[in-house]
Amino acid sequence: MPGLGTSFGRGGATTFQQDLANADCILIQGSNMAEAHPVGFQWVVEAKRRGATIIHVDPRFTRTSALAHRHVALRAGSDIAFLGALINHVLTNDAYFHDYVVAYTNAPMIVGEDFRDTEDLDGVFSGFDAEAGSYDTTSWQYEGSSAVPSVGGHGPETAVPTTPHGRERDASRPESTGAGGPVYRGRAETDPTLQHPRCVFQLLKRHYARYTPEMVEEVCGVPREEFEWVAEQLVANSGRDRTTAIAYAVGWTHHTVGVQYIRAASILQLLLGNIGRPGGGILALRGHASIQGSTDIPTLFNLLPGYIPMPHAHADFDLDTFVAAGELARGYWANMRSYLVSLLKAWWGEHATADNDFCFGRLPRLTGDHGTFQTAIDQIEGRCKGYFVVGENPAVGTANARQQRMGLANLDWLVVRDLNLIETATFWLDGPEIETGEMRTEDIGTEVFFLPAAAHTEKDGTFTNTQRLLQWHHKAVEPRGDQRSDLWFYYHLGRRIREKLGPGAERDRALLELTWDYPVEGDIQEPSAAAVLQEINGFDAAGDPLSSYTQLRPDGSTRCGCWIYCGVFADGINQSARRRPGREQSWVAPEWGWAWPANRRLLYNRASADPDGRPWSDRKAYVWWDDERGEWTGHDIPDFDRAKRPDYLPDPDATGPEGIAGTEPFIMQSDGRGWLYVPAGLVDGPLPTHYEPQESPLENRIHTAQQRNPARQVCSRPENRYQPSGAEPGSEVFPYVFTTFRLTEHHTAGGMSRWLAHLSELAPAMFLEVSPALAAERGLKHLGWATVVTARSAIEGRVLVTARMRPLRHGERTVHQIGIPWHWGPNGLTVGDAANELINVALDPNVHIMETKAGACDIRPGRRPRGAALIRYVEEYRRRAGITERTGTEHTDNPRRGGE
């Protein structure tokens, strides 16, 4: 989310899947779209039929590659080097869309003279604290302005409790949430000619100057001619009359620099003028049906609905303090008070009044990092006693699955709600640690409650898919036996807790006074999902449904459970249930479901017209200014104030939407522009920089003095030791690169698919993809067994020798890659070792996401050892590599100087 959010203002996909058909070129990178998103891929096929060039850049040759015009194989973990070279190509060849860049991006902004780039400081930016592993962003600011904390960052989050040397420290990190960039005080100095040496445009040119085709060959393993072909296709298919789209998925997000991967793509698309225009944009391919919805109505610890940040215990003392920075903003985040007060009214109704700060004090407060990986550590160390697991399977589905199971084994109680008896529910009986003898069933005190869940076909509700589209699904069949929906579970759990509290003490009022009056239906008293959606949509003071988030007010007269979803029940009609056939409406299909915000399908679409409001070209016309009618019109709902003229100039002191000029399309940003450079809002740099993964067999050839992301989040523990990397001694023990991937036939950690006979038959065994050359080098036999080992554990799988895995040349060295599907575990009809046994917990510092898509390992023929022999096997690898508790933890980690 922050990659897109700090670039454009919102963390959602900028475009919609059907619009891919209008692209002249589509770059798919960080995704195997044909297999992981097969329904959406139909629009890529349609684009190809219409003449678009399809490019797939990926470590593996897949079904996506087979349908592309060209597959470009690159080393897992090297995408920023590839994207950075594309940016350099665009800049050095003057191939950028000049008028778009000057008018709609922050290219003209002049950065303060104290800023120093990675080119100046051997791979880090100015403001870096090597001991804390974090940046002071003061020197990153524009000349003539300063940034207050971004809308998405309210107070610090403690990432790890100690330094690599064991000393306690304040490792606080601001968290950006995809809610847009920071709010300015003052106005940034600009140079519309783009010639000032410290303007963003010139900084960009200097930053990426070393990202050359030759460097791509060295770092990514991509031959120069292949890279140049890709660059030429993107340039030829971008500009006034043509547009290129980029699609990505978790192949980009699951890295210690994942946010910066997406930032690099955002820079490229802004330079080419592809954002806000038909056939362009960046499509963030979310995993399954409601991954987007689970961040909109959040399951994330640091968010409230609609990307409102969770208040912090030591920073947000009252409502005024919380919204103060946002109210200085230009653009729509200045209305934060309206969004938050309406949310509080939805939750506490008549009890939320101006006199009690609308119950703001009842909101939970952040006291640090409460993400899943820190929670596992808290469980191991006895700070977390109880755990609900719903819709996940951490015992096999989360990075360093052993660490997750160690946490589960130290709980007082565990509630697991799932369709099948997944590994998280049975770890105490037959988990891997039982086999190795590290745990004994009789010693595990965790009381496990397994509650059968209802499938989506057994309940009403909405999915929010990859393009921000809410679609209502109707219950097809009744759940059987004790199966219950998640809505039923949480509603009745809340009801019973409230009943047990009785009249309640003062401290219980936050629960007792919640609006918990949803109507129930049927014998099992299923809560009405439609009523919940109506609450999310919101009501005015008269109790009538709201139609738009612009109707929300800060005085408590409106209620809304999620401001970006306001309008989904406009006019009292479930807009998400609309199913008007495509042949009966325009190609944008606005009457199929409902997309946030305000049913806009293409975000930032004001940028599809030039500053005067005219389409850049007739071929790519989408939204334009109708002077006769005095409004914006076109094929979609304008993502702009409909009546704001292109020549509108705000008062210099104006805030809120009135502070956005008629030529500023990015209405969620304080300056109305797309950001090539991020002066605040990210914790690991204003510009994407290539760093190697946490564990890599290669050294960083772009910045030889800085191997890894210096601001990455690390926590070395006995169960989470890191491997040496690059030129560090011992790296040669793990000489190969591995990456994980998913199959169409199986679903995430396998909880919904490994128990189904037909899917188990289609993909019956855990396997390892290797090239013929690697098979020869290591003596691996097709369909035979092989063992893959890292510093955490070793797993086994059947060998699939395939030319789809290609060895890559990096200078004088050949690097082999191994593909590992991640769906298996010991339970179900098809069983196998879990890929997540191998993976370390080293995280992107912006979003606390693990690095599953690039790691280093060894592979040997034959099956892995059993029982205690497995422990000894892994320990021997650690001994050979010289691994200690400090390995891989240094923030400034120049291997030539042994770390600093």
C-alpha positions, 0 to 999 in steps of 0.5 A: 500500500505505501508504494502506491499510496506515497506515489499517488495518494491511495494504496489501491490499484490505479486501474481495473482489469477490463481496462487492460484490454485498452493497453498498447503494452502490458508489463507483467512483473512480480506475478504469474498472472495467467495461473495465479489470477486466471480470470483477470488474465482474460483481459491480457489475452484480449489486449494481445488480440487487439495488438498489444505487446505482452512482456513477462519478467520473472525468474520462472517461465510459466503459462504467463510467459507462454502467452507473452510476446517475450519472457525475460528471466531475471534473478529473484530479488533484483527487480529494482535494478531492472526497473531502475535501468528502465527509468534511466533509459527513459531519462537519458533518451528524453523519452519521458512525457514532458508535459505530463511530468512537468504539470502532474508530478513533483519533478520540478520541486527543489529538495533542500541542500542538506540532502545526500543520495546513495551516490554520495554516501556509499549506498545510504541516504542522509539521516541514517542512524547505523545503530538504530537502522532508521532514518531521520528524514529532515534532510529529505524535505523540499526547499521552502517547506517542511513535512509533518508526519504523513497521514498514515503515520501516527507515532512510532512502532517498536520494530525490535527490542535490541540492537544486534549487540544486545543493547536496548534501544528505541527502534521506533519507526513511523508506519506509512499505510498507503494513505498518501504522502505528508502534509506540507507547511509552506510551499515548496520551491520549484523549477518548471524548467527541470534544470535546477541541480536539486530539483527532483528531476535532476536528482532522479537522473543522478540517482539512476545514472549507474543503472545501465544495461551493463549493470542489469546484465551483472545484477539481474542476469538479463542480457543487454539486448533483452533489456533494451528490447523491453525498454524500447517497447515501453517507450514506444507504447507510452506518450500522448497517443499510447499507454502501457500498463504494469501488473504485479502481485506478491512477487514484488511485495514479499521482499525486504524492499517490497514497497520500493519495488512498487515505488520504482514502477510508480516512478516509471509510469509517472515519467511515461505519463501512464497514470490516470489514463486508459490502458495505463496505470498499475494493477496491484493483483491482490491474492484471493477474493477479498484481500483488498477488502481485508485492508480496506476494512482492516485486519492490519493491526495499525489501521482503522477502516478506510486507511485511517491510522490507529492512534498511538499511545504516546502521540495521539492523546485526543481527537484534536491532536490526532487530526491536527496534522491532517487538517493542514493538508490540501486535498481530501485527507484534510477531512480526516475529522469527518471520516473519523468522527463518522466512524466513531458515531457508527461504532458508539452511536448516541454515546459518541458526543462532542462532549466526550470527544466522540469516544475517541478515547475508547479506541485501542492504542498502538504501543509498538509493533503488533504484527504477526511476527512480533506476536509470535515472539511475544507468544514464545516469551510469554507475553501473549496468552491467547490467539484467534486464527481465522482464515490463516494457517500459520503453522505452515503458511507463514514465514519461519513456520517453526517460529509460529509453532513455537509460539502456538505451543506456549499459549494458554488457549488457541481458537482455530476457525477453518473448513478443515482440520489444518496444521495450526489446529493439530501442531501439538499432536503431529507437528514437525517438532513432535517428530524431532523431539523438540516438543512433546505433546504432553508438555504442550499446555495450549488448549485448542478450540477448533470451530468449523467455519462456513464457506463463502457459498454458505453465507451472504456478503461482499468480496472486494477484489483486486480493482477495488470492486465490491461484489455481493455474493448470495448464499447458495446453501445453508451451512451444515451442522456446527459450521458458522460464518465469521460474521455469526461468530464475531457477532455472537461472541460479542453478544455473549461477552456483553451479556456476561459483563452485565451492567458493567463497570466504567471500563466496560462501557466501550463494549457495552455501548457499542452499536451491536443491534444487527438483525438476525435471520433463521434458526441459527440467528445469522446476522444480516450481512446487508445490515452490516454493509448499510452501517459501513455505507453510513447514514445522515442525521435523518437516518437516510443512507449516504451517497458519497463520502463528501457528505460526511461531517465532523459534527457527529451528524453522520455515521459511516463505518468506512468512509471510502465505502460510502455510497455502496448503499446509496439510495438504499440500494445494495449497489454491490449487488448490481449485475447489469450485463456488459452488452447493456452498458459502456465498456467501463461497466459502472453498473456491475458491482461498485468500486471505491471510491465513489464507483470510480473505476480508473483513479486519478483520471483527471490526468487523462486530460491535459492541464487545459482539460482536453484529452491528450489524444482522441484515442486515449480520451477518458475524462475531459472538461466540458466548458459548455456544461461547466463540469468534468465528464467522460467515460467514468466518474471523474476522480476530481471535483466535478465543477472545478475548472481547469484554470482554478487557482486556490488561495495560497492559504487554502486547505482541503479540496479547495487547496487543490488547483484545477490542474492537480489530478492527484487529489489525495496528495497535499500538492495534487501531484504524483510523486517521483520522490518521497520526502516523507512517508517511507522509512527506507528512502525517498528513491528506490535503491537496489539492495540484495535480499536478506540472504543472497549468494551475490554481493551488491554490485550497485552499492558494494559498501551496502549489501542489504536494505539498511533499514530492514527489520531484523530480529535474530533469535535461536529459531530465526538465524540469518545466513551470511550473504554475498562476499561474507564468509560462509555465504558459499555454503548456500550457493543457490537462489530459491523463490516460492510460487503458487499453483492454480490447483491449490489455494494459499497454504492449502487449507481449502484445497489439499482436502479436495480429491480432484485438486489433490489429484491434479497437483498430488505432491510437493515438488522442486523446480530445477534446471537441467544444468542444476540437476547435473551439477547436484546429481538430481534425478527427475521425479526423484527426491531432493532436500533443500536446506537453509539456516532454519530447516530442511525440506524435501520434495520431488524433483521436477527437472525443467527448462522453465528454470534457466541458469543466469550469468552474472559476470563470470558466475552462473547462478541457479534458481530453484522454484518451490510451491508453498501450498503443502503441509502434513495434513490433508489428502496430498501432504508434503513439507512446507516451503515456509520452513526454510524462510527467515523473518526479515521484513520490509520496514514500511509494512512488516512483510516477510521476504518469501520471494528471494532467498539462498539455499543448498540442494542435495539429492535424496530425502531429508533426515528424520527425527533428531537427525534433522536438527543435527543436519541443519546445525551442521550447515550453520556450523559450516557457514559460521552462523552466529546470533549477529550474522546478517543483522548489521544495518550497515553491512559492508562485507569487505569491512566485516560490517560497521 
